[in-house]
Amino acid sequence: MAKVIQEKIVLGIDPGTSVMGYGVLKVEGKKLSLLQFGVIHLKKYAGHELKLKKIFERVTSIIEEFHPDEVALEAPFYGKNIQSMLKLGRAQGVAMSAALARDIPITEYAPKKVKQSVTGNGNASKEQVAAMLQTLLSIKELPKMLDATDALAVAVCHHFQNGQAQSRSASWKNFISENPGRVK
């Protein structure tokens, strides 16, 4: 009997309010293939609300193009600037909403977990992560903006973790099954 190789598409997102990275991987069994990666430039948009709208639109268009089975996001790291954290959290929430609107399961990973998973070192630099991904995925030329490789690293981490982060996956289906009394 032939063994059936499971195929899935994973969208990795590195949230940001100036630049948001994304990476799309195809997973066939243990084999990883790069489908696309890049950045969404947001600096040119004046208000924070317009940036959030653009994040939603672009993430939605990436979802429509690649039909990911799962979305993995880098969780915001805790910094001292509360306003930056709030804006980053909103950007992440909008990206999550685009996936949840299509019932795509979401998993979050801490930045250290992503680096550890890809390089073996939780304190690796962006350049070290990019170099490891270049080898792992046979990327010919790295982008100037490493937000793209950061997002790709989140997708690779998700694959290595088999979709099992410390935080649980979020989807409307899971929410409804876990909170039957809150849905009318």
Secondary structure, DSSP 4 states (H G I P E B T S, - for coil): -PPPPPEEEEEEEE--SSEEEEEEEEEETTEEEEEEEEEEE-TT--SHHHHHHHHHHHHHHHHHHH--SEEEEEPPPP-S-HHHHHHHHHHHHHHHHHHHTTT--EEEE-HHHHHHHHHS-TT--HHHHHHHHHHHHT-SS--SSTHHHHHHHHHHHHHHTTT--SSPPB-HHHHHHH-GGG--
